[in-house]
Amino acid sequence: MPHDYDDSNIFARILRGEIPNDTVLETEHTLAFRDIQPKAPSHVLVIPKGKYVTFDDFAENASPEEITDFLRACAQIAKAEGLSTAEGGHGFRAITNAGSDGVQEVPHFHLHILGGRVMGPMVLVPA
């Protein structure tokens, strides 16, 4: 089933410049900005500029250039935020939610990069 993209979602509006953001990194295919309600000392949202709803939508339908750009942007952010273990950081968590069971709040694919402290258990609620 195809993913229906909602052009009125907050990330689409940020990409159009209708809503300001605290940009961390912008590339040809990716925008990264600080979460307005951070859950860790470093909490960056990374979004593709294309109209993708979920991780699987992005992985299946994005061009190789978009995928490479997105993943490299994530690595640059981890390094710039001092989180990359390759650069002496203590690590981070990368999270993406998909659909209602995944508790996705914004219907535009996004990845959270969280770090700067121990992140705790992977899942906080019982299954």
DSSP file (Angstrom, degrees, kcal/mol; ACC not computed):
  #  RESIDUE AA STRUCTURE BP1 BP2  ACC     N-H-->O    O-->H-N    N-H-->O    O-->H-N    TCO  KAPPA ALPHA  PHI   PSI    X-CA   Y-CA   Z-CA
    1    1 A M              0   0    0      0, 0.0     2,-0.0     0, 0.0     0, 0.0   0.000 360.0 360.0 360.0 130.0    0.0    0.0    0.0
    2    2 A P        -     0   0    0      0, 0.0     2,-0.5     0, 0.0    55,-0.0  -0.312 360.0-113.3 -69.0 153.1    1.5    3.4   -0.9
    3    3 A H        -     0   0    0     51,-0.0     2,-0.6    54,-0.0    50,-0.0  -0.761  22.9-139.5 -87.7 127.7    2.1    6.0    1.7
    4    4 A D        -     0   0    0     -2,-0.5     2,-0.4    48,-0.0    48,-0.0  -0.793  17.6-144.8 -88.8 121.4    0.0    9.1    1.5
    5    5 A Y        -     0   0    0     -2,-0.6     2,-0.8    46,-0.1   103,-0.1  -0.728   0.9-146.2 -91.7 132.5    2.0   12.2    2.3
    6    6 A D    >   -     0   0    0    101,-0.5     3,-1.8    -2,-0.4     6,-0.2  -0.862   5.0-163.4 -99.7 106.1    0.4   15.0    4.1
    7    7 A D  T 3  S+     0   0    0     -2,-0.8    -1,-0.1     1,-0.3    -2,-0.0   0.573  85.9  63.9 -66.3  -8.6    1.8   18.4    2.9
    8    8 A S  T 3  S+     0   0    0      4,-0.1    -1,-0.3     5,-0.0     5,-0.0   0.436  74.0 119.9 -95.3   1.2    0.5   20.2    5.9
    9    9 A N  S <> S-     0   0    0     -3,-1.8     4,-2.0    98,-0.1     3,-0.3  -0.262  77.5-110.4 -66.2 157.0    2.6   18.2    8.5
   10   10 A I  H  > S+     0   0    0      1,-0.2     4,-2.1     2,-0.2     5,-0.1   0.830 116.2  52.1 -60.6 -36.0    5.0   20.3   10.6
   11   11 A F  H  > S+     0   0    0      2,-0.2     4,-2.6     1,-0.2    -1,-0.2   0.880 108.0  51.4 -71.3 -35.9    8.2   19.0    9.0
   12   12 A A  H  > S+     0   0    0     -3,-0.3     4,-1.7    -6,-0.2    -2,-0.2   0.907 111.1  49.3 -62.3 -40.4    6.8   19.8    5.5
   13   13 A R  H  <>S+     0   0    0     -4,-2.0     5,-2.4     2,-0.2     6,-0.8   0.873 110.0  50.5 -67.6 -37.5    6.1   23.3    6.8
   14   14 A I  H ><5S+     0   0    0     -4,-2.1     3,-1.6     4,-0.2    -2,-0.2   0.934 109.0  52.0 -63.3 -45.5    9.6   23.6    8.2
   15   15 A L  H 3<5S+     0   0    0     -4,-2.6    -2,-0.2     1,-0.3    -1,-0.2   0.836 108.4  51.1 -61.1 -32.8   11.1   22.5    4.9
   16   16 A R  T 3<5S-     0   0    0     -4,-1.7    -1,-0.3    -5,-0.2    -2,-0.2   0.507 117.7-114.4 -81.5  -3.9    9.0   25.2    3.1
   17   17 A G  T < 5S+     0   0    0     -3,-1.6    -3,-0.2    -4,-0.3    -2,-0.1   0.620  83.8 120.8  82.1  12.9   10.4   27.8    5.6
   18   18 A E  S   <S+     0   0    0     -5,-2.4    -4,-0.2    -6,-0.2    -5,-0.1   0.745  75.4  39.1 -79.6 -24.4    6.9   28.5    7.1
   19   19 A I  S    S-     0   0    0     -6,-0.8    -2,-0.2    -9,-0.1    -1,-0.2  -0.994  88.4-125.1-127.3 130.2    8.1   27.5   10.6
   20   20 A P        -     0   0    0      0, 0.0     2,-0.3     0, 0.0    -6,-0.0  -0.291  29.2-175.8 -71.4 160.1   11.6   28.4   12.0
   21   21 A N        -     0   0    0     -7,-0.1     2,-1.1    -4,-0.0    14,-0.1  -0.962  36.5-109.9-148.4 163.8   13.9   25.8   13.3
   22   22 A D        -     0   0    0     12,-0.4    12,-2.1    -2,-0.3     2,-0.1  -0.753  45.2-149.9 -97.2  85.5   17.3   25.6   15.0
   23   23 A T  E     +A   33   0A   0     -2,-1.1    10,-0.3    10,-0.2     3,-0.1  -0.321  27.5 174.5 -64.7 132.2   19.2   24.1   12.0
   24   24 A V  E    S-     0   0A   0      8,-3.1     2,-0.3     1,-0.4     9,-0.2   0.749  72.8  -5.3 -99.3 -40.6   22.2   21.8   12.9
   25   25 A L  E     -A   32   0A   0      7,-1.6     7,-2.8     2,-0.0    -1,-0.4  -0.975  56.9-170.2-157.2 139.4   23.0   20.7    9.3
   26   26 A E  E     +A   31   0A   0     -2,-0.3     5,-0.2     5,-0.2     2,-0.2  -0.995  14.2 166.2-135.0 132.1   21.5   21.2    5.9
   27   27 A T        -     0   0    0      3,-2.8    -2,-0.0    -2,-0.4    43,-0.0  -0.624  55.3 -80.5-126.1-173.7   22.6   19.3    2.7
   28   28 A E  S    S+     0   0    0     -2,-0.2    38,-0.1     1,-0.2     3,-0.0   0.871 127.8  16.3 -59.2 -38.0   21.1   18.9   -0.7
   29   29 A H  S    S+     0   0    0     36,-0.1    20,-2.8    37,-0.1    21,-0.5   0.418 120.3  60.3-117.6  -0.3   18.7   16.1    0.5
   30   30 A T  E     - B   0  48A   0     18,-0.3    -3,-2.8    19,-0.1     2,-0.4  -0.969  48.7-167.1-138.8 144.3   18.6   16.4    4.3
   31   31 A L  E     -AB  26  47A   0     16,-2.7    16,-3.1    -2,-0.3     2,-0.4  -0.999  10.2-173.2-128.0 134.2   17.7   18.9    7.0
   32   32 A A  E     +AB  25  46A   0     -7,-2.8    -8,-3.1    -2,-0.4    -7,-1.6  -0.990  12.3 162.3-127.8 137.2   18.7   18.4   10.7
   33   33 A F  E     -AB  23  45A   0     12,-2.3    12,-3.3    -2,-0.4   -10,-0.2  -0.971  41.8 -86.5-150.2 160.5   17.5   20.6   13.5
   34   34 A R  E     - B   0  44A   0    -12,-2.1   -12,-0.4    -2,-0.3    10,-0.2  -0.458  45.5-112.4 -72.1 139.3   17.2   20.5   17.3
   35   35 A D        -     0   0    0      8,-2.5     8,-0.1    -2,-0.2    -1,-0.1  -0.493  16.2-139.5 -68.7 138.5   14.1   19.0   18.8
   36   36 A I  S    S+     0   0    0      1,-0.3    -1,-0.1    -2,-0.2    -2,-0.0   0.648 102.7  38.8 -77.8 -13.5   12.0   21.7   20.5
   37   37 A Q  S    S-     0   0    0      6,-0.1    -1,-0.3     0, 0.0    -2,-0.0  -0.609  91.5-161.1-129.5  71.9   11.2   19.3   23.4
   38   38 A P        -     0   0    0      0, 0.0     5,-0.1     0, 0.0    76,-0.0  -0.216  18.6-166.1 -63.1 142.1   14.6   17.5   23.8
   39   39 A K  S    S+     0   0    0      1,-0.1    75,-0.1     3,-0.1     4,-0.0   0.307  77.0  25.4-105.0   3.7   14.7   14.2   25.7
   40   40 A A  S    S-     0   0    0      1,-0.1    76,-0.1    76,-0.0     3,-0.1  -0.960  94.5 -94.0-156.8 163.7   18.5   14.3   26.1
   41   41 A P  S    S+     0   0    0      0, 0.0     2,-0.5     0, 0.0    75,-0.2   0.863 122.8  35.7 -54.5 -35.9   21.3   16.9   26.2
   42   42 A S  E    S+ C   0 115A   0     73,-2.4    73,-2.2    75,-0.1     2,-0.3  -0.979  72.9 160.1-117.9 118.8   21.7   16.4   22.5
   43   43 A H  E     + C   0 114A   0     -2,-0.5    -8,-2.5    71,-0.2     2,-0.4  -0.850   9.3 172.2-142.3 101.8   18.5   15.7   20.6
   44   44 A V  E     -BC  34 113A   0     69,-2.4    69,-2.8    -2,-0.3     2,-0.5  -0.917  22.1-146.4-115.3 134.5   18.6   16.3   16.8
   45   45 A L  E     -BC  33 112A   0    -12,-3.3   -12,-2.3    -2,-0.4     2,-0.5  -0.863  12.9-162.1 -97.4 132.8   15.9   15.4   14.3
   46   46 A V  E     +BC  32 111A   0     65,-2.6    65,-2.4    -2,-0.5   -14,-0.2  -0.972  13.7 175.6-118.5 124.1   17.1   14.4   10.9
   47   47 A I  E     -B   31   0A   0    -16,-3.1   -16,-2.7    -2,-0.5     2,-0.2  -0.966  29.0-124.0-129.7 143.5   14.6   14.5    8.0
   48   48 A P  E     -B   30   0A   0      0, 0.0   -18,-0.3     0, 0.0     4,-0.2  -0.548  20.2-132.1 -76.0 152.8   14.9   13.9    4.3
   49   49 A K  S    S+     0   0    0    -20,-2.8   -19,-0.1    -2,-0.2   -20,-0.1   0.685  83.2  88.8 -77.6 -18.2   13.7   16.8    2.1
   50   50 A G  S    S-     0   0    0    -21,-0.5     2,-1.6     1,-0.1    12,-0.0  -0.293  96.2 -96.3 -76.3 166.2   11.7   14.3    0.0
   51   51 A K        +     0   0    0     57,-0.1     2,-0.4   -46,-0.0    -1,-0.1  -0.603  64.9 147.1 -88.3  80.0    8.1   13.4    0.8
   52   52 A Y        -     0   0    0     -2,-1.6    57,-2.9    -4,-0.2     3,-0.1  -0.946  32.2-165.0-118.1 137.8    8.6   10.1    2.7
   53   53 A V        +     0   0    0     -2,-0.4     2,-0.3    55,-0.3    46,-0.2   0.886  67.5   7.5 -90.0 -43.2    6.3    9.1    5.5
   54   54 A T  S  > S-     0   0    0     55,-0.2     4,-2.5    53,-0.1    55,-0.2  -0.818  78.7 -97.0-136.2 171.2    8.2    6.3    7.3
   55   55 A F  H  > S+     0   0    0     -2,-0.3     4,-3.2     1,-0.2     5,-0.2   0.922 123.5  49.0 -56.4 -46.9   11.6    4.6    7.4
   56   56 A D  H  > S+     0   0    0      1,-0.2     4,-2.0     2,-0.2    -1,-0.2   0.864 109.6  52.3 -66.4 -33.9   10.4    1.8    5.1
   57   57 A D  H  > S+     0   0    0      2,-0.2     4,-2.5     1,-0.2     5,-0.3   0.941 114.0  43.7 -61.9 -47.9    8.9    4.3    2.7
   58   58 A F  H  X S+     0   0    0     -4,-2.5     4,-2.4     1,-0.2    -2,-0.2   0.939 114.0  49.6 -62.0 -49.1   12.3    6.1    2.5
   59   59 A A  H  < S+     0   0    0     -4,-3.2    -1,-0.2     1,-0.2    -2,-0.2   0.848 119.0  38.5 -62.0 -35.1   14.3    2.9    2.3
   60   60 A E  H  < S+     0   0    0     -4,-2.0    -1,-0.2    -5,-0.2    -2,-0.2   0.838 129.0  26.1 -83.8 -34.6   12.2    1.5   -0.5
   61   61 A N  H  < S+     0   0    0     -4,-2.5    -3,-0.2    -5,-0.2    -2,-0.2   0.635  90.9  99.4-113.0 -16.4   11.5    4.7   -2.5
   62   62 A A  S  < S-     0   0    0     -4,-2.4    -4,-0.0    -5,-0.3   -10,-0.0  -0.363  76.2-106.8 -71.8 153.7   14.3    7.2   -2.0
   63   63 A S     >  -     0   0    0      1,-0.1     4,-2.4    -2,-0.0     5,-0.2  -0.370  29.2-109.4 -72.5 158.4   17.1    7.5   -4.6
   64   64 A P  H  > S+     0   0    0      0, 0.0     4,-2.6     0, 0.0     5,-0.2   0.866 121.5  54.7 -55.7 -35.5   20.5    6.2   -3.8
   65   65 A E  H  > S+     0   0    0      2,-0.2     4,-2.4     1,-0.2     5,-0.2   0.905 108.0  47.9 -65.9 -41.4   21.7    9.8   -3.6
   66   66 A E  H  > S+     0   0    0      2,-0.2     4,-2.5     1,-0.2    -1,-0.2   0.918 113.4  47.6 -64.8 -43.4   19.0   10.7   -1.0
   67   67 A I  H  X S+     0   0    0     -4,-2.4     4,-2.5     2,-0.2     5,-0.2   0.938 114.1  46.1 -64.7 -47.4   19.8    7.6    1.1
   68   68 A T  H  X S+     0   0    0     -4,-2.6     4,-2.6    -5,-0.2     5,-0.2   0.928 113.3  49.6 -61.3 -45.4   23.6    8.2    1.1
   69   69 A D  H  X S+     0   0    0     -4,-2.4     4,-2.2    -5,-0.2    -1,-0.2   0.919 112.0  48.6 -59.5 -45.5   23.1   11.9    1.8
   70   70 A F  H  X S+     0   0    0     -4,-2.5     4,-2.1     2,-0.2    -2,-0.2   0.939 113.7  44.9 -61.5 -49.6   20.8   11.2    4.8
   71   71 A L  H  X S+     0   0    0     -4,-2.5     4,-1.9     1,-0.2    -1,-0.2   0.893 113.7  49.2 -65.7 -39.6   23.1    8.5    6.3
   72   72 A R  H  X S+     0   0    0     -4,-2.6     4,-2.4    -5,-0.2    -1,-0.2   0.875 108.6  54.3 -67.3 -35.7   26.2   10.6    5.9
   73   73 A A  H  X S+     0   0    0     -4,-2.2     4,-2.4    -5,-0.2    -2,-0.2   0.912 106.0  52.8 -61.8 -42.0   24.4   13.6    7.5
   74   74 A C  H  X S+     0   0    0     -4,-2.1     4,-2.4     1,-0.2    -2,-0.2   0.916 109.7  48.2 -59.5 -43.4   23.6   11.4   10.5
   75   75 A A  H  X S+     0   0    0     -4,-1.9     4,-2.1     1,-0.2    -1,-0.2   0.904 110.5  51.2 -63.8 -41.5   27.3   10.5   10.8
   76   76 A Q  H  X S+     0   0    0     -4,-2.4     4,-2.9     1,-0.2    -2,-0.2   0.890 110.5  49.5 -62.4 -39.1   28.3   14.2   10.6
   77   77 A I  H  X S+     0   0    0     -4,-2.4     4,-2.6     2,-0.2     6,-0.3   0.930 108.6  51.4 -67.0 -45.9   25.8   15.1   13.3
   78   78 A A  H  <>S+     0   0    0     -4,-2.4     5,-2.7     1,-0.2     6,-1.5   0.904 114.8  44.6 -57.7 -41.1   27.0   12.4   15.6
   79   79 A K  H ><5S+     0   0    0     -4,-2.1     3,-1.4     4,-0.2    -2,-0.2   0.943 113.9  47.7 -67.8 -48.7   30.5   13.7   15.1
   80   80 A A  H 3<5S+     0   0    0     -4,-2.9    -2,-0.2     1,-0.3    -1,-0.2   0.822 110.6  52.6 -64.3 -31.7   29.6   17.4   15.5
   81   81 A E  T 3<5S-     0   0    0     -4,-2.6    -1,-0.3    -5,-0.2    -2,-0.2   0.472 115.1-115.8 -83.2  -1.8   27.6   16.7   18.6
   82   82 A G  T < 5S+     0   0    0     -3,-1.4     8,-0.4    -4,-0.2    -3,-0.2   0.747  87.2 111.6  75.6  23.5   30.5   14.9   20.2
   83   83 A L      < +     0   0    0     -5,-2.7     8,-1.6    -6,-0.3    -4,-0.2   0.681  37.2 110.0-101.7 -22.9   28.6   11.6   20.3
   84   84 A S    > > -     0   0    0     -6,-1.5     5,-2.9     1,-0.2     3,-1.2  -0.353  57.2-151.4 -63.7 124.2   30.5    9.5   17.8
   85   85 A T  G > 5S+     0   0    0      1,-0.3     3,-1.2     3,-0.2    -1,-0.2   0.796  97.3  62.8 -65.5 -26.8   32.5    6.7   19.4
   86   86 A A  G 3 5S+     0   0    0      1,-0.3    -1,-0.3     2,-0.1    -2,-0.1   0.712 107.0  44.7 -68.1 -19.3   35.0    6.9   16.5
   87   87 A E  G < 5S-     0   0    0     -3,-1.2    -1,-0.3     0, 0.0    -2,-0.2   0.188 131.6 -89.0-109.9  13.8   35.7   10.4   17.7
   88   88 A G  T < 5S+     0   0    0     -3,-1.2    -3,-0.2     1,-0.3    -2,-0.1   0.465  83.7 135.6  93.9   1.3   35.9    9.7   21.4
   89   89 A G      < -     0   0    0     -5,-2.9    -1,-0.3     1,-0.1    -6,-0.2  -0.236  62.3-121.3 -75.2 171.9   32.3   10.2   22.2
   90   90 A H        -     0   0    0     -8,-0.4     2,-0.1     1,-0.3    -6,-0.1   0.345  58.1-103.8 -98.8   4.9   30.3    7.9   24.5
   91   91 A G        -     0   0    0     -8,-1.6    25,-0.6    -9,-0.1    -1,-0.3  -0.418  30.9-131.1 104.8-178.4   27.7    7.0   21.9
   92   92 A F  E     -D  115   0A   0     23,-0.2     2,-0.4    -2,-0.1    23,-0.2  -0.940  15.7-110.0-161.6 173.2   24.1    7.8   21.1
   93   93 A R  E     -D  114   0A   0     21,-2.8    21,-2.9    -2,-0.3     2,-0.5  -0.974  20.1-158.9-118.4 137.7   20.7    6.3   20.2
   94   94 A A  E     +D  113   0A   0     -2,-0.4     2,-0.4    19,-0.2    19,-0.2  -0.980  19.5 179.2-115.8 122.3   19.1    6.7   16.8
   95   95 A I  E     +D  112   0A   0     17,-2.2    17,-3.4    -2,-0.5     2,-0.4  -0.965  15.4 178.0-129.1 138.4   15.4    6.2   16.8
   96   96 A T        -     0   0    0     -2,-0.4     2,-0.3    15,-0.2    15,-0.1  -0.995  14.3-154.1-134.9 139.1   12.7    6.3   14.1
   97   97 A N        -     0   0    0     13,-0.4     2,-0.4    -2,-0.4    13,-0.3  -0.849   7.4-164.0-110.1 145.6    9.0    5.6   14.7
   98   98 A A     >  -     0   0    0     -2,-0.3     4,-1.0   -44,-0.1     5,-0.2  -0.983  46.4 -28.5-136.0 125.2    6.6    4.3   12.0
   99   99 A G  T  4>S-     0   0    0     -2,-0.4     5,-2.5     3,-0.2     4,-0.3   0.032  94.5 -50.1  69.4-175.3    2.8    4.3   12.1
  100  100 A S  T >45S+     0   0    0      1,-0.2     3,-1.1     2,-0.2    -1,-0.2   0.881 135.7  50.1 -68.1 -40.1    0.4    4.1   15.0
  101  101 A D  T 345S+     0   0    0      1,-0.3    -1,-0.2     2,-0.1    -2,-0.2   0.817 111.9  49.9 -68.1 -28.3    2.0    1.1   16.7
  102  102 A G  T 3<5S-     0   0    0     -4,-1.0    -1,-0.3    -3,-0.1    -2,-0.2   0.445 113.0-123.8 -85.4  -1.0    5.4    2.8   16.5
  103  103 A V  T < 5 -     0   0    0     -3,-1.1     2,-0.5    -4,-0.3    -3,-0.2   0.892  40.5-178.8  58.5  44.7    3.8    6.0   18.0
  104  104 A Q      < -     0   0    0     -5,-2.5    -1,-0.2     1,-0.2    -6,-0.1  -0.643  10.5-175.8 -74.5 123.5    4.9    8.2   15.0
  105  105 A E        +     0   0    0     -2,-0.5    -1,-0.2     1,-0.2    -2,-0.1   0.802  68.7  44.4 -92.6 -33.2    3.7   11.7   15.8
  106  106 A V  S    S-     0   0    0      2,-0.2     2,-2.0   -97,-0.1    -1,-0.2  -0.964  77.5-137.4-116.9 124.8    4.7   13.5   12.5
  107  107 A P  S    S+     0   0    0      0, 0.0  -101,-0.5     0, 0.0     2,-0.3  -0.219  78.6  90.0 -80.8  51.9    3.8   11.7    9.2
  108  108 A H  S    S-     0   0    0     -2,-2.0   -55,-0.3   -55,-0.1    -2,-0.2  -0.965  90.8-102.5-140.5 125.0    7.2   12.6    7.6
  109  109 A F        +     0   0    0    -57,-2.9     2,-0.3    -2,-0.3   -55,-0.2  -0.195  53.8 163.5 -50.3 131.0   10.1   10.2    8.0
  110  110 A H        -     0   0    0    -13,-0.3     2,-0.4   -63,-0.2   -13,-0.4  -0.991  28.8-146.9-150.8 150.8   12.5   11.4   10.7
  111  111 A L  E     -C   46   0A   0    -65,-2.4   -65,-2.6    -2,-0.3     2,-0.5  -0.974  13.0-144.2-120.6 131.2   15.3   10.0   12.8
  112  112 A H  E     -CD  45  95A   0    -17,-3.4   -17,-2.2    -2,-0.4     2,-0.6  -0.819   7.5-162.5 -92.8 130.4   16.1   11.2   16.3
  113  113 A I  E     +CD  44  94A   0    -69,-2.8   -69,-2.4    -2,-0.5     2,-0.4  -0.969  18.6 178.7-110.3 115.3   19.7   11.3   17.3
  114  114 A L  E     +CD  43  93A   0    -21,-2.9   -21,-2.8    -2,-0.6     2,-0.3  -0.945  14.8 120.5-121.5 137.1   19.9   11.4   21.1
  115  115 A G  E     +CD  42  92A   0    -73,-2.2   -73,-2.4    -2,-0.4   -23,-0.2  -0.957  20.0 104.7-170.3-171.4   22.9   11.5   23.3
  116  116 A G  S    S+     0   0    0    -25,-0.6     2,-0.3    -2,-0.3   -24,-0.1   0.387  95.1  37.1  97.5  -1.5   24.9   13.2   26.0
  117  117 A R  S    S-     0   0    0    -26,-0.2     2,-0.3   -75,-0.1    -1,-0.2  -0.959 104.9 -69.9-162.3 168.2   23.8   10.9   28.7
  118  118 A V        -     0   0    0     -2,-0.3    -3,-0.1     1,-0.1   -27,-0.0  -0.552  43.5-149.4 -65.6 129.2   23.1    7.2   29.3
  119  119 A M        -     0   0    0     -2,-0.3    -1,-0.1     1,-0.2    -4,-0.0   0.550  26.0-140.8 -86.2  -7.9   19.8    6.6   27.4
  120  120 A G        -     0   0    0      4,-0.0    -1,-0.2     3,-0.0     4,-0.0  -0.263  51.0  -7.1  80.6-170.0   18.4    3.9   29.6
  121  121 A P        -     0   0    0      0, 0.0     3,-0.1     0, 0.0     0, 0.0  -0.163  64.1-122.0 -62.0 154.7   16.5    0.8   28.4
  122  122 A M  S    S+     0   0    0      1,-0.2     2,-0.4     2,-0.1     0, 0.0   0.922  99.8  26.9 -63.5 -46.5   15.5    0.4   24.8
  123  123 A V        -     0   0    0      1,-0.1    -1,-0.2     0, 0.0     4,-0.1  -0.980  63.6-168.3-123.3 129.3   11.8    0.1   25.5
  124  124 A L        +     0   0    0     -2,-0.4    -1,-0.1    -3,-0.1    -2,-0.1   0.668  68.5  60.2 -92.5 -18.0   10.3    1.7   28.6
  125  125 A V  S    S-     0   0    0      1,-0.0     2,-0.0     2,-0.0     0, 0.0  -0.842  90.0-103.2-112.6 148.0    6.8    0.1   28.6
  126  126 A P              0   0    0      0, 0.0    -2,-0.1     0, 0.0    -1,-0.0  -0.355 360.0 360.0 -65.5 148.4    5.9   -3.6   28.8
  127  127 A A              0   0    0     -4,-0.1    -2,-0.0    -2,-0.0     0, 0.0   0.483 360.0 360.0 -72.5 360.0    4.9   -5.2   25.5
